[in-house]
Amino acid sequence: MANSWTGVTIDCADPARLAAFWSALLDRPLTQEHEGPDWATIGSRDDPLPRLNFQRVPEPQQGKVRLHLDVRVDDIEAGRRQVEDLGGRATGERHDYDEGVVMVMADPEDHVFCLVQYFD
């Protein structure tokens, strides 16, 4: 049996808004794999990269989610500005390591993710 990772589903209040944010940040197209306003998707099952699904849920996020995405960027400060221009925010948390920099960010609904700039 061959298993493969096809995507991540993110619970949210506004699927279209979050999909537009992530589509612009990752430069990946919006697709319509689900019908109706309760879903939005970036990518497809046939893409080489996993797709991101956004699913409307009624309850608000409470506390820190124990899973987050890492987004590789060429320039950490340019990446921070892009996130902020798209409606996200910097959390103020930054980690400098020998191999690179990690900056903790939040999308428009406060889902935490990391921008990562590796030093090559």
Secondary structure by P-SEA (a helix, b strand, c coil): cbbbbcbbbbbbccaaaaaaaaaaaacbbbbcccccccccccccccccbbbbbbbbbcccccccccbbbbbbbccaaaaaaaaaaacbbbccbbbbcccbbbbbbbccccbbbbbbbbcc
